[in-house]
């Protein structure tokens, strides 16, 4: 399931939430476009899609604003999973 309301994107797989994104990039985003599915490169596989349903939602959803979603202080210590390059530094959000 994919739900996009304005600049808020939410994704589920088999009923489990897998992504929740707020797109604050006003210059780099578009609020309309193509819906696509992606298959990653790998060994031969069989991909099946079933029951695609598209419902057009109203175009006047209010856009989420960064000031309504402050980044928690603890998020400064979040690191990506897996092996990190020796020179990796966590991104700094907000002020100094």
C-alpha positions, 0 to 999 in steps of 0.5 A: 500500500502506498499513500501520498497526501501532499508531501507526506508519503507512507508505504506498507508491505503486507500491512507492515509500515516500511516508509514514512517520508516528509518531503520538505524539498520545495525546489526538488520535489513535484506534487504530481507525476508517475507512479512506478514500481521498481525491481532491483537487479539480481538473480533470475526471479519471478515478480508478480503484482496483484490488485493495483488500485489507484484512488485520486485524492483531493489536490488541496491537502495541506503541505507538512512544514519542517517546523511542525516536525522537529528532528529529535536530538537523539537522531543526531546519533543515528547511523546507517546500517552496515559497514561505514567508511572510515571517514564517515561523519553523521549529518548535522541537522538544524543549527550548530 
